[in-house]
Amino acid sequence: MVVARAYSVPERITLFGVGCAAIATVYPTVSAHTGLELPCPLRTLTGIPCPFCGLTTATVALVSGDAAGAVAASPLAILVAALVIGTLPILVGRLVGLGRAPVPWSARTRRRVGWVAGVLVAGSWVFQLHRFHWL
């Protein structure tokens, strides 16, 4: 019988961020050779930018060392990168058996984190709407 390892929300975000960084290292080369790009579905269909517009550009800029370009494209990427950098040692420690298993968050903590995430996404959307001259 296989027992699935439990991952905390920060660990899941860390794994996602590490995966995005890995993809962002090869994306410019693939895009340059194939002409394939990742357009924002909402912006393509409606012309309205989504709260996550600019994350691909920002992630590519971050892995290239261009922090200013990343902030200009999406400040949300900087927050995710900071979370990834901060939680990566914890994730690695847990993977090699040095840390204890994550403790489930209480309903109150989950609700608070949900509100914070919602405010961050709403703020990102306002930034993108301003960046693309909708506001």
C-alpha positions as CSV (number, residue, x, y, z in Angstrom):
1,M,0.0,0.0,0.0
2,V,1.3,3.4,-1.0
3,V,0.9,6.3,1.5
4,A,0.7,9.7,0.0
5,R,2.9,12.3,1.8
6,A,0.9,15.3,3.0
7,Y,2.1,18.7,1.8
8,S,1.3,22.0,3.4
9,V,0.0,24.9,1.4
10,P,3.4,26.7,1.5
11,E,5.1,23.5,0.4
12,R,2.7,23.2,-2.5
13,I,3.3,26.8,-3.5
14,T,7.1,26.2,-3.2
15,L,6.8,23.1,-5.5
16,F,4.7,25.1,-7.9
17,G,7.2,28.0,-7.8
18,V,10.2,25.7,-8.3
19,G,8.4,24.1,-11.3
20,C,7.7,27.6,-12.8
21,A,11.3,28.6,-12.3
22,A,12.4,25.5,-14.1
23,I,10.0,26.1,-17.0
24,A,11.0,29.8,-17.1
25,T,14.7,28.9,-17.7
26,V,13.8,27.1,-20.9
27,Y,10.7,29.0,-22.0
28,P,12.6,31.9,-23.8
29,T,14.6,29.4,-25.8
30,V,11.6,27.3,-26.8
31,S,9.6,30.4,-27.6
32,A,12.4,31.9,-29.7
33,H,12.9,28.7,-31.7
34,T,9.2,27.8,-32.2
35,G,7.4,31.1,-32.0
36,L,5.0,29.6,-29.4
37,E,4.0,32.0,-26.6
38,L,1.6,31.7,-23.7
39,P,-1.1,34.3,-24.2
40,C,-3.5,35.2,-21.3
41,P,-6.8,33.5,-22.2
42,L,-9.0,36.2,-20.6
43,R,-7.0,39.0,-22.3
44,T,-7.1,37.1,-25.6
45,L,-10.9,36.6,-25.5
46,T,-12.0,39.9,-23.9
47,G,-9.1,42.3,-24.1
48,I,-9.2,42.6,-20.3
49,P,-6.1,41.6,-18.4
50,C,-6.5,39.0,-15.7
51,P,-4.9,39.3,-12.2
52,F,-2.2,36.9,-13.3
53,C,-1.2,38.7,-16.5
54,G,2.5,39.2,-16.5
55,L,3.4,36.3,-14.3
56,T,5.2,34.4,-17.2
57,T,7.1,37.6,-18.1
58,A,7.9,38.3,-14.4
59,T,9.1,34.7,-13.8
60,V,11.3,34.7,-16.9
61,A,12.7,38.1,-15.7
62,L,13.4,36.7,-12.2
63,V,15.3,33.7,-13.3
64,S,17.3,36.0,-15.6
65,G,18.2,38.2,-12.7
66,D,16.0,41.2,-13.8
67,A,14.2,42.0,-10.6
68,A,13.1,45.4,-11.9
69,G,11.6,43.8,-15.0
70,A,9.8,41.3,-12.8
71,V,8.2,44.0,-10.6
72,A,7.2,46.0,-13.7
73,A,5.4,42.9,-15.1
74,S,3.9,41.6,-11.9
75,P,4.7,42.4,-8.3
76,L,2.8,39.2,-7.4
77,A,5.7,37.2,-8.8
78,I,8.1,38.8,-6.3
79,L,5.8,37.7,-3.4
80,V,5.6,34.2,-4.7
81,A,9.4,34.1,-5.3
82,A,10.0,35.3,-1.7
83,L,7.7,32.6,-0.4
84,V,9.4,29.9,-2.5
85,I,12.9,31.0,-1.3
86,G,11.7,31.2,2.3
87,T,10.0,27.8,2.4
88,L,12.4,25.8,0.1
89,P,14.8,24.9,3.0
90,I,11.8,23.6,5.0
91,L,10.5,21.6,2.1
92,V,14.0,20.1,1.5
93,G,14.4,19.4,5.2
94,R,11.1,17.5,5.3
95,L,11.9,15.6,2.2
96,V,15.1,14.3,3.6
97,G,13.5,13.5,6.9
98,L,14.9,16.3,9.1
99,G,11.6,18.0,9.7
100,R,8.3,16.9,11.1
101,A,5.2,16.5,9.0
102,P,3.2,19.7,8.4
103,V,0.5,20.5,11.0
104,P,-2.9,21.1,9.4
105,W,-4.1,24.7,9.6
106,S,-7.1,25.5,11.7
107,A,-10.3,26.7,10.0
108,R,-9.6,30.2,11.3
109,T,-6.1,30.2,9.8
110,R,-7.3,28.9,6.5
111,R,-10.0,31.6,6.4
112,R,-7.4,34.3,7.2
113,V,-5.0,33.1,4.6
114,G,-7.8,32.9,2.0
115,W,-8.7,36.5,2.7
116,V,-5.0,37.6,2.4
117,A,-4.7,35.7,-0.9
118,G,-7.9,37.2,-2.2
119,V,-6.7,40.7,-1.3
120,L,-3.3,40.0,-3.0
121,V,-5.1,38.7,-6.2
122,A,-7.4,41.7,-6.2
123,G,-4.4,44.1,-5.8
124,S,-2.7,42.3,-8.6
125,W,-5.7,42.7,-10.8
126,V,-5.8,46.5,-10.1
127,F,-2.1,46.7,-10.9
128,Q,-2.7,44.8,-14.2
129,L,-5.7,46.9,-15.1
130,H,-3.6,50.1,-14.5
131,R,-0.6,48.6,-16.4
132,F,-2.8,47.9,-19.5
133,H,-4.6,51.3,-19.2
134,W,-8.0,50.0,-18.1
135,L,-8.0,52.2,-15.0
